Amino acid sequence: MSLQTEHTVLLDDLLKGASVLGRSGPEHSEIHGITCDSRLVRPGWLYVAVRGHSQDGNQYVEEAVRRGASAVVSEARPMVPRTVAAVHVASARLALARAALIFFGRPADSLRMIGVTGTNGKTTVAFMCSAILQAAGEHPGLIGTVRYEIGERVIPASRTTPDAAEIQQMLAEMVRKGCRSAVMEVSSHALDQDRVFGLEFDAAVFTNLSQDHLDYHGDFENYFRAKKKLFDALPEGRKRGVAVVNTSCPWGLRLSGEIGRRGPMITFGREDADVRAERILSDRAGSAFHLISPWGHRDMRIRLSGGFNVGNALAAVAACGALGIDLDIMQKALENFESAPGRLERIESSRDFSVIVDYAHTPAALENVLATLRELTGGRLITVFGCGGNRDRAKRPLMGAAVTASADHALITSDNPRMEDPLSIIREIEAGCAKGRYEVEPDRRKAIEKALAMAQPGDIVLIAGKGHETFQEVGKTMLPFDDRQVAREILGEERAA
């Protein structure tokens, strides 16, 4: 998105707090915008050259200067014309975060902020929190995996947590649009890369931790440490951030022990948690449970099936309760909440079997969704799934094992293969599969067609892995592909036939 602004900040002010190792060029440059994407640079802007996981921003310094950058910040010694300020820093990511915080005027200070992190459940919890805040008259903004909501403006998300400059720009626009609060999904990558550095959250939610992203983090300990950064940074000044932690998860239990003495904390999940559920009943229409919380006890019903969705509701109650939202408002909002896009999303049709699309793309998420659907089906459970390329390879056989242990039949197909050979990915999935419980169909559309063709009355077909996504990443190309739309088209063709 474009980071347009109508004000000017001196480069000296933007560098306050940054670890500057050297500097050349004009001493008092005026900055009209800030970005780490050379393609967005405009005359008078600051370009921060960030070294990424796959690309190095230093390769695009010349392009940024050509587009009119008046200053360049880099961990390398940027070679630029004398008319351009060059700043050598110890950490380009931190410099970007600090500069964006100052340039956009610390907009989070004017918003009540909820940050949600964890392997699974972030999107549903974020959407639930947003629904509660909306019901409370907070006009919340939203930054997450599915989309960014800024007042009435809705932007498809490019990634779960944008870069620091984009985040600050969006928060500033939320303030201008009259938002009083904001909900943000915070990924482990974003935490590790300091994209949310300097943001003061009123509540930080930990949903769970399970196998994912180990290609990036290396092991669970590093993965946990990245998540923990959100809680270590909770403010203790004008804002007093509350840690909201799922103690049903062993990693959450550990987190609660490590941060419990530093500041306020609300636990949710297990039987001794502050916010918990009793007498849980789940059916195709949703889930009923008795809520116990510091703000009162209630019999509640939500429109989402499965114990994991009850857990998501508990997280939302704990986070919004921490912000002082009335329990009556929370109850009504959750009872009216339908679902987040691509999360256990039912595809409507006249057929006598059910079709569900879900984003589940980790072993734990698949186990949760399959366990829920197993309880709801009187027939067979048929699953279409695959694994993304250039991502955590260790989870592939685990996902194969999870699906073939629970589904009556599985079709292993292509997900977002990216730069990998789809058949190589499938072979790694097959290593964990139970024999005789699956078949391979690399073409995702054909796999969905086969699953729907074999479905009989009472069956449930789960199409897993991509959820809300409207594309398929093949090589460096983004091809249009929406599981929901594909399923609707196939069901329509079958009805017409």
C-alpha positions as CSV (number, residue, x, y, z in Angstrom):
1,M,0.0,0.0,0.0
2,S,1.1,3.6,-0.6
3,L,2.6,5.4,2.4
4,Q,1.5,8.9,1.4
5,T,2.0,11.7,4.0
6,E,1.4,15.4,4.2
7,H,4.1,16.3,6.6
8,T,7.9,16.6,6.9
9,V,10.3,15.3,9.6
10,L,14.0,16.0,9.8
11,L,16.3,13.0,9.3
12,D,18.1,13.9,12.6
13,D,14.8,13.4,14.5
14,L,14.1,10.1,12.8
15,L,17.5,8.8,13.8
16,K,17.1,9.5,17.5
17,G,17.8,6.3,19.4
18,A,19.3,4.5,16.4
19,S,22.8,3.0,16.7
20,V,24.4,5.2,14.0
21,L,27.9,4.0,13.0
22,G,28.6,6.5,10.4
23,R,27.1,9.2,8.2
24,S,27.7,11.3,5.1
25,G,25.9,13.7,2.8
26,P,23.5,16.6,3.7
27,E,23.2,17.1,7.5
28,H,19.7,18.4,7.7
29,S,17.6,16.4,5.2
30,E,13.9,16.8,5.2
31,I,12.0,13.5,5.0
32,H,8.5,13.3,3.4
33,G,8.0,9.5,3.6
34,I,9.6,6.3,4.8
35,T,9.8,2.8,3.4
36,C,11.9,-0.3,3.1
37,D,10.5,-1.1,-0.4
38,S,12.5,0.6,-3.1
39,R,9.5,0.4,-5.5
40,L,7.5,2.7,-3.2
41,V,10.1,5.4,-2.9
42,R,9.1,9.0,-3.9
43,P,11.1,12.2,-4.0
44,G,12.2,13.3,-0.5
45,W,11.7,9.9,1.1
46,L,13.9,7.8,3.4
47,Y,14.8,4.4,2.1
48,V,15.9,1.8,4.7
49,A,17.8,-1.1,3.1
50,V,16.7,-4.2,5.1
51,R,18.4,-7.6,4.7
52,G,15.5,-10.0,4.3
53,H,15.3,-13.8,4.5
54,S,15.5,-14.2,0.7
55,Q,16.4,-10.7,-0.6
56,D,18.8,-7.9,0.5
57,G,17.5,-4.3,0.4
58,N,21.0,-3.1,-0.3
59,Q,20.7,-4.4,-3.8
60,Y,18.0,-1.8,-4.5
61,V,19.7,1.3,-3.1
62,E,20.5,2.6,-6.6
63,E,16.8,2.2,-7.6
64,A,15.7,4.0,-4.5
65,V,18.0,6.9,-5.2
66,R,16.8,7.0,-8.8
67,R,13.3,7.3,-7.6
68,G,14.2,10.3,-5.5
69,A,15.3,9.1,-2.1
70,S,16.9,11.9,-0.1
71,A,18.4,9.6,2.5
72,V,19.4,5.9,2.7
73,V,19.8,3.9,5.9
74,S,21.7,0.6,5.8
75,E,23.8,-1.9,7.8
76,A,26.2,-1.7,4.9
77,R,28.0,1.6,4.0
78,P,25.6,2.9,1.3
79,M,27.2,4.2,-1.8
80,V,25.1,7.1,-2.9
81,P,25.6,10.6,-4.6
82,R,26.7,13.4,-2.3
83,T,23.3,15.0,-2.5
84,V,21.8,12.0,-0.7
85,A,22.3,11.4,3.0
86,A,23.8,8.0,3.8
87,V,23.5,6.6,7.3
88,H,25.3,3.4,8.4
89,V,23.5,1.7,11.3
90,A,24.0,-1.4,13.4
91,S,20.4,-2.7,12.8
92,A,18.4,-1.5,9.8
93,R,15.3,-3.2,11.1
94,L,15.4,-1.3,14.4
95,A,16.3,1.9,12.6
96,L,13.2,1.4,10.4
97,A,11.0,0.7,13.4
98,R,12.3,3.7,15.4
99,A,12.0,6.1,12.4
100,A,8.5,4.9,11.5
101,L,7.4,5.3,15.1
102,I,8.6,8.9,15.1
103,F,7.6,9.8,11.6
104,F,3.9,8.7,12.1
105,G,3.7,10.2,15.6
106,R,3.3,7.1,17.7
107,P,-0.3,6.4,16.6
108,A,-0.7,3.3,18.9
109,D,-0.6,5.7,21.9
110,S,-4.1,6.9,20.7
111,L,-5.5,3.4,20.3
112,R,-6.4,0.6,22.6
113,M,-4.2,-2.2,21.1
114,I,-4.7,-6.0,21.2
115,G,-1.9,-8.1,19.8
116,V,-2.5,-11.8,19.1
117,T,0.3,-14.3,18.6
118,G,0.5,-18.1,18.5
119,T,0.8,-20.9,15.9
120,N,-2.9,-21.5,15.5
121,G,-6.1,-19.5,16.2
122,K,-4.6,-16.0,15.7
123,T,-7.1,-15.0,12.9
124,T,-10.2,-16.3,14.6
125,V,-9.3,-14.7,17.9
126,A,-8.4,-11.4,16.2
127,F,-11.8,-11.4,14.3
128,M,-13.6,-12.2,17.5
129,C,-11.9,-9.4,19.4
130,S,-12.7,-7.0,16.5
131,A,-16.3,-8.0,16.6
132,I,-16.5,-7.4,20.4
133,L,-14.8,-4.0,20.1
134,Q,-17.1,-3.0,17.3
135,A,-20.1,-3.9,19.4
136,A,-18.6,-1.8,22.2
137,G,-18.5,1.3,19.9
138,E,-14.7,1.2,19.6
139,H,-14.6,1.2,15.7
140,P,-11.6,-1.0,15.7
141,G,-8.9,-1.3,13.0
142,L,-7.6,-4.8,12.1
143,I,-4.2,-6.0,10.8
144,G,-4.0,-9.7,10.1
145,T,-3.6,-12.7,7.8
146,V,-6.8,-12.2,5.9
147,R,-7.1,-8.4,5.5
148,Y,-6.3,-5.0,6.9
149,E,-9.3,-2.9,8.0
150,I,-8.8,0.8,8.4
151,G,-12.1,2.6,9.1
152,E,-14.3,1.7,6.1
153,R,-11.3,0.7,4.0
154,V,-10.6,-3.0,3.6
155,I,-7.3,-4.1,2.0
156,P,-6.4,-7.7,1.2
157,A,-3.4,-8.7,3.3
158,S,-0.1,-9.3,1.7
159,R,1.2,-10.9,4.9
160,T,0.1,-11.4,8.5
161,T,2.2,-8.6,10.0
162,P,3.5,-5.9,7.6
163,D,6.8,-4.1,7.9
164,A,7.2,-1.5,10.6
165,A,6.6,1.5,8.3
166,E,3.4,0.0,6.9
167,I,2.2,-0.8,10.4
168,Q,2.7,2.7,11.7
169,Q,1.2,4.2,8.6
170,M,-1.9,2.0,8.9
171,L,-2.3,2.8,12.6
172,A,-2.0,6.5,11.9
173,E,-4.7,6.2,9.3
174,M,-6.9,4.4,11.8
175,V,-6.6,7.3,14.2
176,R,-7.5,9.8,11.4
177,K,-10.5,7.6,10.5
178,G,-11.8,7.7,14.1
179,C,-10.8,4.2,15.2
180,R,-10.4,4.0,19.0
181,S,-8.8,0.6,19.1
182,A,-6.9,-1.9,16.9
183,V,-6.4,-5.6,16.8
184,M,-3.2,-7.1,15.3
185,E,-2.1,-10.6,14.5
186,V,1.6,-10.7,15.4
187,S,3.7,-13.4,13.7
188,S,6.8,-14.9,15.0
189,H,8.7,-13.6,12.0
190,A,7.5,-10.1,12.7
191,L,8.6,-10.4,16.4
192,D,12.0,-11.8,15.4
193,Q,12.5,-9.0,12.8
194,D,11.4,-6.2,15.2
195,R,8.5,-5.1,13.0
196,V,6.4,-4.3,16.0
197,F,9.3,-2.7,18.0
198,G,8.0,0.3,20.0
199,L,4.3,-0.6,19.8
200,E,2.6,-0.5,23.2
201,F,-0.1,-3.2,23.4
202,D,-2.8,-2.9,26.1
203,A,-3.3,-6.7,25.8
204,A,-1.1,-9.4,24.3
205,V,-2.7,-12.8,23.6
206,F,-0.8,-16.2,23.4
207,T,-3.0,-18.8,21.7
208,N,-0.6,-21.9,21.5
209,L,2.6,-23.1,20.1
210,S,3.0,-26.2,17.8
211,Q,5.0,-27.3,14.8
212,D,5.5,-24.6,12.2
213,H,8.1,-22.2,10.9
214,L,11.0,-24.3,12.2
215,D,12.7,-23.8,8.8
216,Y,13.1,-20.2,9.9
217,H,13.5,-20.5,13.7
218,G,15.5,-23.7,13.7
219,D,13.9,-25.3,16.8
220,F,11.0,-24.9,19.2
221,E,13.1,-23.0,21.8
222,N,13.9,-20.2,19.3
223,Y,10.3,-20.2,18.1
224,F,9.1,-19.8,21.7
225,R,11.6,-17.0,22.3
226,A,10.4,-15.1,19.3
227,K,6.8,-15.3,20.6
228,K,7.8,-14.3,24.1
229,K,9.2,-11.0,22.8
230,L,5.6,-9.7,22.5
231,F,5.2,-10.2,26.2
232,D,8.6,-9.0,27.3
233,A,7.8,-5.7,25.6
234,L,4.5,-5.1,27.3
235,P,4.4,-1.5,28.6
236,E,4.5,-0.6,32.2
237,G,4.0,3.2,32.0
238,R,0.9,5.1,30.9
239,K,-0.3,1.9,29.4
240,R,0.0,-1.2,31.5
241,G,-0.1,-4.1,29.2
242,V,-1.9,-7.3,30.2
243,A,-0.6,-10.7,29.2
244,V,-3.4,-13.0,28.1
245,V,-2.1,-16.6,28.1
246,N,-3.5,-20.0,27.2
247,T,-2.4,-22.3,30.0
248,S,-3.9,-25.3,28.3
249,C,-0.9,-25.3,26.1
250,P,2.4,-26.5,27.7
251,W,4.3,-23.6,26.1
252,G,1.6,-21.2,27.4
253,L,2.0,-22.6,30.9
254,R,5.7,-22.0,30.7
255,L,5.2,-18.5,29.4
256,S,2.8,-17.7,32.3
257,G,5.5,-18.9,34.7
258,E,8.2,-16.8,33.1
259,I,6.3,-13.5,32.9
260,G,3.9,-13.9,35.8
261,R,5.7,-11.6,38.2
262,R,6.4,-8.8,35.8
263,G,2.9,-7.4,35.3
264,P,-0.8,-8.2,35.1
265,M,-1.8,-11.4,33.5
266,I,-5.1,-13.2,32.7
267,T,-5.0,-16.9,31.9
268,F,-7.5,-18.8,29.9
269,G,-8.2,-22.4,28.9
270,R,-7.6,-25.0,31.5
271,E,-9.7,-25.8,34.6
272,D,-7.8,-23.5,37.0
273,A,-7.5,-20.6,34.5
274,D,-9.1,-17.2,35.1
275,V,-11.3,-17.5,32.0
276,R,-12.5,-21.1,31.3
277,A,-15.4,-23.1,30.0
278,E,-17.4,-25.9,31.5
279,R,-20.1,-28.2,30.2
280,I,-19.0,-27.8,26.5
281,L,-21.4,-29.2,23.9
282,S,-20.7,-29.0,20.2
283,D,-22.8,-29.8,17.1
284,R,-23.0,-28.7,13.5
285,A,-24.8,-25.5,14.5
286,G,-22.1,-24.4,17.0
287,S,-20.9,-24.8,20.6
288,A,-22.6,-24.2,23.9
289,F,-20.7,-23.8,27.2
290,H,-20.8,-22.3,30.6
291,L,-18.3,-19.4,30.8
292,I,-16.5,-18.6,34.1
293,S,-14.5,-15.3,34.1
294,P,-13.5,-12.6,36.5
295,W,-16.3,-10.5,35.1
296,G,-19.1,-13.0,35.7
297,H,-20.4,-16.4,34.7
298,R,-22.7,-17.0,31.7
299,D,-24.2,-19.8,29.7
300,M,-23.1,-19.0,26.1
301,R,-23.5,-20.3,22.6
302,I,-21.3,-19.5,19.6
303,R,-21.9,-20.4,16.0
304,L,-18.5,-22.2,15.7
305,S,-18.1,-25.9,16.2
306,G,-15.2,-27.5,18.1
307,G,-13.5,-27.2,21.4
308,F,-10.6,-25.2,19.8
309,N,-13.1,-22.5,18.8
310,V,-14.4,-22.4,22.4
311,G,-10.8,-21.8,23.3
312,N,-10.6,-19.0,20.8
313,A,-13.8,-17.4,22.3
314,L,-12.2,-17.7,25.8
315,A,-9.1,-15.8,24.4
316,A,-11.3,-13.0,23.0
317,V,-13.2,-12.7,26.3
318,A,-10.0,-12.6,28.3
319,A,-8.4,-10.0,26.0
320,C,-11.4,-7.7,25.7
321,G,-12.3,-8.2,29.4
322,A,-8.8,-7.0,30.2
323,L,-9.7,-3.8,28.3
324,G,-12.8,-3.3,30.4
325,I,-15.4,-4.3,27.9
326,D,-18.7,-5.3,29.6
327,L,-19.5,-9.0,29.7
328,D,-23.0,-8.4,28.2
329,I,-21.4,-6.8,25.2
330,M,-18.9,-9.6,24.8
331,Q,-21.5,-12.3,25.1
332,K,-23.8,-10.7,22.5
333,A,-20.9,-10.1,20.1
334,L,-19.7,-13.6,20.3
335,E,-23.1,-15.2,20.0
336,N,-23.6,-13.2,16.7
337,F,-20.1,-13.9,15.4
338,E,-20.2,-16.2,12.4
339,S,-16.6,-17.0,11.4
340,A,-13.4,-15.6,10.1
341,P,-13.0,-16.1,6.3
342,G,-11.6,-19.5,5.4
343,R,-11.9,-20.9,9.0
344,L,-14.3,-23.9,9.1
345,E,-16.1,-22.1,6.3
346,R,-19.1,-24.0,5.1
347,I,-19.7,-24.1,1.3
348,E,-23.5,-23.8,0.8
349,S,-25.0,-26.2,-1.7
350,S,-28.1,-28.4,-2.2
351,R,-26.0,-31.6,-1.9
352,D,-26.6,-34.0,1.0
353,F,-23.1,-33.9,2.2
354,S,-21.1,-31.0,3.8
355,V,-18.1,-29.2,2.3
356,I,-15.8,-27.3,4.7
357,V,-12.8,-25.0,3.7
358,D,-10.3,-24.4,6.4
359,Y,-6.8,-22.7,6.6
360,A,-5.4,-25.6,8.8
361,H,-1.8,-26.0,7.6
362,T,0.0,-27.3,10.6
363,P,-0.2,-30.8,12.2
364,A,-2.0,-29.5,15.4
365,A,-4.5,-27.4,13.4
366,L,-5.4,-30.4,11.2
367,E,-5.8,-32.6,14.3
368,N,-8.1,-30.0,15.9
369,V,-10.3,-29.5,12.8
370,L,-10.4,-33.2,12.0
371,A,-11.4,-34.2,15.6
372,T,-14.2,-31.6,15.5
373,L,-15.5,-32.8,12.1
374,R,-15.2,-36.4,13.2
375,E,-17.7,-35.7,16.0
376,L,-20.1,-34.0,13.6
377,T,-20.2,-36.5,10.7
378,G,-22.5,-39.5,10.6
379,G,-20.7,-40.6,7.4
380,R,-17.2,-40.5,6.1
381,L,-14.6,-37.7,6.5
382,I,-12.8,-37.0,3.3
383,T,-9.9,-34.6,3.3
384,V,-8.0,-32.7,0.6
385,F,-4.7,-31.2,1.7
386,G,-1.1,-30.5,0.8
387,C,1.9,-28.7,2.2
388,G,3.5,-25.4,1.1
389,G,6.9,-25.3,-0.6
390,N,10.0,-23.6,0.8
391,R,8.6,-23.9,4.3
392,D,9.1,-26.1,7.3
393,R,9.7,-29.5,5.7
394,A,9.7,-31.4,9.0
395,K,6.0,-30.9,9.4
396,R,5.1,-32.6,6.1
397,P,5.1,-36.3,7.3
398,L,3.4,-35.1,10.6
399,M,0.6,-33.6,8.6
400,G,0.3,-36.8,6.5
401,A,0.1,-38.8,9.7
402,A,-2.5,-36.5,11.3
403,V,-4.8,-36.6,8.3
404,T,-4.6,-40.4,7.6
405,A,-5.1,-41.1,11.3
406,S,-8.4,-39.2,11.4
407,A,-9.9,-39.1,7.9
408,D,-11.5,-42.0,6.2
409,H,-9.9,-41.0,2.9
410,A,-7.4,-38.3,2.0
411,L,-6.3,-36.8,-1.3
412,I,-2.8,-35.4,-1.1
413,T,-2.4,-32.6,-3.5
414,S,-0.5,-29.4,-4.3
415,D,-0.8,-26.4,-1.9
416,N,1.5,-23.5,-2.7
417,P,4.5,-25.3,-4.1
418,R,6.5,-22.1,-4.6
419,M,10.0,-23.0,-5.9
420,E,9.7,-26.7,-5.0
421,D,8.6,-29.6,-7.2
422,P,5.1,-30.5,-6.0
423,L,5.7,-34.2,-6.3
424,S,8.8,-34.0,-4.0
425,I,6.6,-32.2,-1.4
426,I,4.0,-34.9,-1.8
427,R,6.5,-37.7,-1.3
428,E,7.6,-36.1,2.0
429,I,4.0,-36.0,3.1
430,E,3.5,-39.7,2.2
431,A,6.3,-40.7,4.5
432,G,4.0,-40.2,7.4
433,C,0.8,-41.5,5.9
434,A,-1.0,-44.7,6.9
435,K,-1.1,-47.0,3.9
436,G,-4.4,-47.5,2.1
437,R,-5.9,-44.3,3.6
438,Y,-5.0,-41.9,0.8
439,E,-4.4,-41.2,-2.9
440,V,-2.3,-38.7,-4.7
441,E,-3.6,-36.1,-7.1
442,P,-1.1,-33.2,-7.7
443,D,-3.7,-31.0,-9.5
444,R,-5.6,-29.3,-6.7
445,R,-8.7,-28.7,-8.7
446,K,-8.8,-32.3,-9.8
447,A,-8.3,-33.4,-6.2
448,I,-11.2,-31.3,-5.1
449,E,-13.3,-32.7,-8.0
450,K,-12.5,-36.3,-6.9
451,A,-13.3,-35.6,-3.3
452,L,-16.7,-34.1,-4.1
453,A,-17.5,-36.9,-6.6
454,M,-16.9,-39.6,-4.0
455,A,-18.8,-37.9,-1.2
456,Q,-22.1,-39.6,-0.2
457,P,-25.0,-38.6,2.0
458,G,-23.9,-37.7,5.5
459,D,-20.2,-37.3,4.5
460,I,-18.0,-34.2,5.2
461,V,-15.4,-33.1,2.7
462,L,-12.7,-30.9,4.3
463,I,-10.5,-28.8,1.9
464,A,-7.6,-27.8,4.1
465,G,-4.5,-25.6,3.9
466,K,-5.4,-22.4,2.0
467,G,-8.6,-21.2,3.6
468,H,-9.2,-17.6,2.6
469,E,-6.4,-17.5,0.0
470,T,-7.4,-16.5,-3.5
471,F,-4.2,-17.6,-5.2
472,Q,-1.8,-20.5,-5.7
473,E,2.0,-19.8,-5.6
474,V,3.7,-21.8,-8.3
475,G,7.3,-20.8,-8.9
476,K,7.3,-17.1,-8.8
477,T,3.8,-16.8,-10.2
478,M,0.6,-16.1,-8.3
479,L,-2.1,-18.0,-10.0
480,P,-5.8,-17.3,-9.2
481,F,-7.1,-20.1,-7.1
482,D,-9.7,-20.0,-4.3
483,D,-10.7,-23.3,-2.7
484,R,-14.2,-21.9,-1.9
485,Q,-14.9,-20.7,-5.4
486,V,-13.5,-23.9,-7.0
487,A,-15.8,-26.0,-4.7
488,R,-18.8,-23.9,-5.6
489,E,-18.1,-24.1,-9.3
490,I,-17.7,-27.9,-9.1
491,L,-20.9,-28.3,-7.1
492,G,-22.7,-26.1,-9.5
493,E,-21.5,-28.2,-12.5
494,E,-22.6,-31.4,-10.7
495,R,-26.0,-29.9,-10.0
496,A,-26.4,-28.8,-13.7
497,A,-25.4,-32.3,-14.9
